[in-house]
Amino acid sequence: MTAETSQTLDRGLRVLKLLADTDHGLTVTELSNRLGVNRTVVYRLLATLEQHALVRRDLGGRARVGLGVLRLGRQVHPLVREAALPALRSLAEDIGATAHLTLVDGADALAVAVVEPTWTDYHVAYRAGFRHPLDRGAAGRAILAARQGELIEPGFTLTHGELEAGASGAAAPLVGVTGIEGSVGVVMLADAVPERVGPRVVDAAREVADALR
């Protein structure tokens, strides 16, 4: 810690990060051990975070991330959308298909930014706010593959007809962006995705990731 930083705030943020990385919550003792501080300090941190609904404790005393984090998270989407739009516009115009940025929202894939091409006679109607299970559609499957370490070269996922009959999709995950799990992709009315689309989607995902770092 330096003279310009707050040790208490740093510990509180570390508590939130630790809780975000577990599905079953952590006890005061577990948090104390991981933070390297005594239990009294942990109790005070949790009490403060609970007042802001950022942490909740279940009947067994295990601390978990609270619903207040969702309110903060909703404000992130406009910032992410703004950063991604230039790359999505370029992708949509280049490929002639609807481009989208999709983020994880619980067990779903949520489209937070969508750009349609301006020069095509027709394209797939795909709107921001559209959500679907992570295990259906190229956007969600690319995220799951990256999460499970299964995404190998060429680095993108292809699907056909999983979300809309007659539509094909290609998506590549965002890589190296702390705190954000998502993908960039396109959806088009075609029986198969043209060969050049996959690599172009990977490039767009890299551009978005760079903009978010």
Salt bridges, closest charged atoms under 4 A:
ASP10 OD2 - ARG14 NH1 3.91
GLU30 OE1 - ARG62 NH2 3.11
GLU50 OE1 - ARG57 NH2 2.56
ASP58 OD2 - ARG64 NH2 3.18
ASP94 OD1 - ARG196 NH1 3.52
ASP94 OD2 - ARG200 NE 2.74
ASP105 OD2 - ARG131 NH2 2.75
ASP108 OD2 - ARG131 NH1 3.20
GLU116 OE1 - HIS123 NE2 3.05
GLU116 OE2 - ARG127 NH1 2.53
GLU162 OE1 - ARG141 NE 2.90
GLU181 OE2 - ARG147 NE 2.71
ASP203 OD1 - ARG206 NH1 2.98
ASP210 OD1 - ARG213 NH1 2.28
